[in-house]
Amino acid sequence: MPFGQNEVRWDHACGIGPDGHWHGWFDVQVDGAALRRLGLHPTQPTAAVDGPSPPAWWHAAAERAAGPPR
């Protein structure tokens, strides 16, 4: 892995959702300096929005193609 032990943190939370099923959530945090070593930093061209978001139907179609939630 390209990151040191102190450069990445992840947390997991779980609980019963409004539908009565168990759900889990992950939170992953990576130190900014570690991302810079990989060339990922705020000044690189792909770090900024360069155009409008895709239309709403595009997102809806992607969610439908992903299948039902489990």
Order of alpha helices (4+ residues) and beta strands (2+ residues): beta-beta-alpha-alpha
